[in-house]
Amino acid sequence: MKSLSEIAVSKFLDGYNCAQSVFYSFCEMLKQDKNVALKISSGFGAGMGRKGEICGAVTGGIMVIGSKFGRGEKDDQSFSETTYRKTIELMDSFTRKYETCLCRQLLNGCDLTTEEGRKQFKEKDFRNKICRGYVKSVVEIVEDLLNQP
């Protein structure tokens, strides 16, 4: 049986974005519909619509945290506090490892909003050489956070 990080990396290498791949990997555990999860997370890849903002793997992890701990219609404020705390822990852990959560910095300034930037991303194989590791790391961090109170 594949680990969650192996599922996420496999989905990512199949062409799904970083956010989709991370969120998808937790769907069975969270009893989430996989197709809906892929659709919800589809705009968050490459730092939110290729804008280079917060890394899509990180935002995918935040979606997982929200799915598990988030405040629903009849829940009190404590659910939000748990979600915020775990979101901060995810972002801080990722930043400790990679120095930033910003996609454009993680990609050494590669601008994915341009055709030239997308060409550079492909030619330099950033999907495999850079982003694959971010996807794997986020899944591992989130797995740990889900097992903590």
C-alpha distance (Angstrom), angle and dihedral (degrees) to the residues before:
residue distance angle dihedral
M1 . . .
K2 3.82 . .
S3 3.78 121.1 .
L4 3.79 118.6 -120.8
S5 3.80 91.0 -105.9
E6 3.81 90.4 51.5
I7 3.81 90.2 50.7
A8 3.82 90.9 49.8
V9 3.81 94.6 47.0
S10 3.80 91.1 46.8
K11 3.81 91.5 51.5
F12 3.80 89.9 46.8
L13 3.80 93.1 50.6
D14 3.83 88.0 48.9
G15 3.81 87.1 65.4
Y16 3.79 104.1 -94.2
N17 3.78 115.2 131.4
C18 3.79 124.8 -102.6
A19 3.82 96.0 -101.3
Q20 3.80 92.4 48.0
S21 3.79 92.5 48.3
V22 3.80 94.6 51.5
F23 3.83 95.3 44.3
Y24 3.82 92.2 44.1
S25 3.80 93.0 53.8
F26 3.82 91.4 62.8
C27 3.82 97.6 44.7
E28 3.79 97.3 101.4
M29 3.80 92.9 47.3
L30 3.82 91.2 48.3
K31 3.81 94.5 40.0
Q32 3.81 89.8 -122.6
D33 3.78 124.3 153.8
K34 3.82 105.0 -106.5
N35 3.79 95.9 -146.3
V36 3.81 92.4 49.6
A37 3.81 90.4 47.6
L38 3.80 90.8 52.0
K39 3.80 91.0 50.4
I40 3.81 95.5 45.8
S41 3.80 92.8 49.7
S42 3.81 97.1 41.0
G43 3.82 95.7 96.0
F44 3.79 94.7 51.7
G45 3.82 98.9 68.8
A46 3.79 122.8 114.0
G47 3.77 93.1 20.0
M48 3.82 96.1 -44.8
G49 3.76 112.8 -38.3
R50 3.82 93.1 -11.0
K51 3.84 90.7 -61.3
G52 3.82 92.9 127.0
E53 3.80 94.2 -124.0
I54 3.83 121.7 128.3
C55 3.81 110.3 -4.4
G56 3.80 111.2 -95.0
A57 3.79 91.9 -132.1
V58 3.80 88.3 58.1
T59 3.81 93.0 47.5
G60 3.81 88.8 48.7
G61 3.80 87.6 53.7
I62 3.80 90.5 50.0
M63 3.82 88.8 53.3
V64 3.80 89.1 53.6
I65 3.80 91.1 49.7
G66 3.80 90.6 48.9
S67 3.80 91.6 48.3
K68 3.79 90.9 53.4
F69 3.81 103.1 35.6
G70 3.82 106.7 12.8
R71 3.76 126.4 125.2
G72 3.78 114.2 -97.7
E73 3.78 131.0 -167.1
K74 3.79 96.8 -76.3
D75 3.81 99.5 30.0
D76 3.78 125.4 108.0
Q77 3.82 128.1 -122.6
S78 3.81 92.8 -88.9
F79 3.82 88.9 78.2
S80 3.81 90.2 59.2
E81 3.79 90.9 48.4
T82 3.82 91.7 53.0
T83 3.79 90.9 47.4
Y84 3.80 92.7 49.5
R85 3.81 92.3 46.9
K86 3.79 92.9 51.2
T87 3.81 91.7 43.9
I88 3.80 89.6 54.7
E89 3.82 90.2 47.6
L90 3.81 90.7 52.2
M91 3.80 93.7 48.1
D92 3.81 93.2 44.3
S93 3.83 92.5 48.7
F94 3.78 91.7 48.8
T95 3.81 91.8 46.9
R96 3.81 91.8 49.6
K97 3.79 88.9 55.2
Y98 3.83 100.1 39.8
E99 3.85 103.9 19.3
T100 3.82 93.8 -123.1
C101 3.80 144.7 34.0
L102 3.81 93.2 -146.8
C103 3.78 113.0 112.6
R104 3.82 95.5 -149.2
Q105 3.81 90.4 54.9
L106 3.79 92.7 44.3
L107 3.83 87.3 53.4
N108 3.81 93.1 48.5
G109 3.81 93.5 -111.5
C110 3.81 97.0 -47.6
D111 3.82 104.5 159.1
L112 3.78 107.6 -143.2
T113 3.80 92.4 -175.3
T114 3.80 88.2 74.8
E115 3.76 130.3 67.9
E116 3.80 88.6 -128.2
G117 3.82 91.2 54.4
R118 3.80 92.8 48.9
K119 3.81 89.2 49.2
Q120 3.82 90.3 50.8
F121 3.82 90.1 48.8
K122 3.82 90.2 54.8
E123 3.80 97.8 40.4
K124 3.80 93.4 49.2
D125 3.83 90.3 43.8
F126 3.82 92.1 -128.4
R127 3.83 89.6 162.9
N128 3.79 90.2 66.0
K129 3.80 102.0 24.8
I130 3.81 100.1 44.0
C131 3.80 117.2 5.4
R132 3.78 96.8 45.1
G133 3.82 88.8 66.8
Y134 3.80 92.1 50.1
V135 3.80 91.4 52.7
K136 3.81 91.3 49.5
S137 3.81 93.3 46.5
V138 3.81 94.7 49.3
V139 3.80 92.0 50.9
E140 3.80 90.8 50.8
I141 3.82 92.5 47.9
V142 3.81 92.3 47.4
E143 3.82 92.3 47.4
D144 3.80 88.0 56.5
L145 3.82 92.4 46.8
L146 3.81 92.2 50.8
N147 3.79 89.6 55.9
Q148 3.80 93.9 52.1
P149 3.82 123.6 83.3
